[in-house]
Amino acid sequence: MQRGVDAAVGEVIFFCDADIVGLSHETIDEILDPVRRGETEMFIGMIDRRIYDAPFIIRYVPLLGGIRALTRALWKRTPRRFKQGFEIETALNYYAAHPGRPQHKVFPGLSQTVKEKKYGLLRGTYWRWRMVIDILSTNWALRVGAAAAVVSEAQRDF
């Protein structure tokens, strides 16, 4: 991803997983436009999953969409240690979320090939659990690290 950002010349960066099905030019424009207009630092295109039909759930489910547009400034602000594996989406969400949650939209008709289908049941399950562990550990590091920094600063000021 970093090599792609380094090669890009614009201020808006677009990332898309290779296994997205049903992506159109119109969908890409709809994801890019709010970032281009400066309305948000990041916009996430979410695949059409049944879980998103319950609006209250979206508050607790991480915004893990393999399609996103973001500003170069947000990319630069996200620490390098999180720019690997499945950690990047969680970190981008965190750094874009202050003071509010990044914008997103569920796009009917968009889907993704699941890991178990791509790699087979055993390897796919391994990669799914690896993803979950990366997401949880990154979320923990960001939340606990931020809280520890606040406490440390308060102690220093005291």
C-alpha positions in Angstrom: 0.0 0.0 0.0 2.8 2.4 0.8 4.4 1.9 -2.6 1.1 2.8 -4.2 0.8 5.9 -2.1 4.4 6.9 -2.9 3.6 6.4 -6.7 0.4 8.4 -6.5 0.5 12.1 -7.3 -2.9 13.3 -6.0 -4.1 14.3 -2.5 -6.9 11.7 -2.5 -5.9 8.0 -2.2 -8.2 5.1 -3.3 -7.7 1.6 -2.1 -9.7 -1.4 -3.3 -9.3 -5.1 -2.5 -8.7 -7.3 -5.6 -11.5 -9.7 -4.7 -14.4 -7.1 -4.7 -17.3 -8.2 -7.0 -19.8 -5.8 -8.5 -17.7 -2.6 -8.3 -18.7 0.0 -10.9 -17.3 3.4 -12.0 -20.4 5.0 -10.4 -19.7 3.3 -7.1 -16.0 4.4 -7.2 -17.1 8.0 -7.9 -19.6 7.9 -5.0 -16.8 6.8 -2.6 -14.3 9.3 -3.9 -16.6 12.4 -4.2 -17.0 13.2 -0.5 -13.2 13.1 0.0 -12.6 15.1 -3.1 -15.0 17.8 -1.9 -13.3 18.0 1.5 -16.4 16.8 3.4 -14.5 14.0 5.1 -11.0 12.6 5.4 -12.1 9.1 4.5 -15.1 7.4 3.0 -15.6 3.6 3.1 -17.5 1.5 0.7 -19.0 -1.4 2.6 -20.0 -4.6 0.9 -23.5 -5.8 1.1 -23.7 -7.9 4.2 -26.9 -8.9 6.0 -25.5 -7.7 9.4 -25.6 -4.1 8.2 -29.4 -4.4 7.9 -29.6 -3.7 11.7 -28.6 0.0 12.0 -27.7 -0.3 15.7 -25.1 -3.0 14.9 -23.0 -0.7 12.7 -22.1 1.3 15.8 -20.2 -1.8 17.2 -19.0 -3.5 14.0 -15.6 -2.2 12.8 -15.8 -0.5 9.4 -13.8 -3.0 7.5 -14.6 -2.3 3.9 -12.0 -3.2 1.3 -12.9 -0.1 -0.6 -11.9 3.3 0.7 -10.9 6.8 -0.3 -8.9 8.9 2.0 -6.7 12.0 2.1 -2.9 11.8 1.9 -2.8 13.7 5.1 -4.7 11.0 6.9 -2.4 8.4 5.5 0.6 10.4 6.7 -0.9 10.8 10.1 -1.4 7.1 10.6 1.7 5.6 12.2 3.9 3.3 10.1 3.6 0.4 12.6 0.0 0.0 11.6 0.5 0.0 7.9 0.7 -3.7 7.4 -1.6 -6.7 7.2 -5.1 -6.3 8.5 -4.1 -3.6 11.0 -4.3 -0.7 8.5 -8.1 -0.5 8.2 -8.5 -0.4 12.0 -5.8 2.3 12.3 -7.2 4.4 9.5 -10.6 4.2 11.1 -9.1 5.3 14.4 -7.2 8.3 13.1 -10.0 9.4 10.9 -12.6 9.0 13.7 -11.5 12.0 15.7 -13.7 13.9 16.3 -16.3 11.6 14.6 -16.6 8.3 12.9 -15.5 8.0 9.3 -18.3 8.2 6.7 -19.4 5.0 5.0 -22.2 3.5 2.9 -23.3 -0.1 2.3 -23.5 -0.6 -1.5 -26.1 -3.2 -2.5 -24.7 -5.6 -5.0 -21.1 -5.3 -3.8 -19.6 -8.5 -2.5 -16.3 -10.1 -1.7 -14.9 -13.5 -2.1 -14.6 -14.9 1.4 -11.2 -16.3 2.6 -12.5 -19.8 3.0 -13.6 -19.9 -0.6 -10.4 -18.4 -1.9 -8.0 -20.5 0.1 -10.0 -23.5 1.1 -11.5 -24.2 4.5 -8.4 -24.7 6.6 -6.2 -22.0 5.1 -9.1 -19.6 4.8 -10.0 -20.2 8.5 -6.4 -19.5 9.5 -6.4 -16.2 7.6 -9.8 -15.2 9.0 -8.5 -15.7 12.6 -5.3 -13.9 11.7 -7.4 -11.0 10.5 -9.5 -11.0 13.7 -6.4 -11.1 15.9 -4.8 -8.3 14.0 -7.9 -6.2 14.2 -8.4 -6.8 18.0 -4.8 -6.3 18.8 -4.6 -3.0 16.8 -7.8 -1.8 18.4 -6.4 -2.6 21.8 -3.1 -0.9 21.1 -4.8 2.2 19.8 -7.3 2.5 22.7 -5.0 1.5 25.5 -2.0 3.4 24.1 -4.1 6.6 23.8 -5.4 6.2 27.4 -1.8 5.6 28.6 -0.6 8.7 26.9 -3.3 10.8 28.5 -2.5 9.4 32.0 1.3 9.9 31.4 0.7 13.5 30.3 -1.5 14.2 33.3 1.1 12.8 35.7 3.8 14.9 34.0 1.7 18.0 34.4 0.9 17.2 38.0 
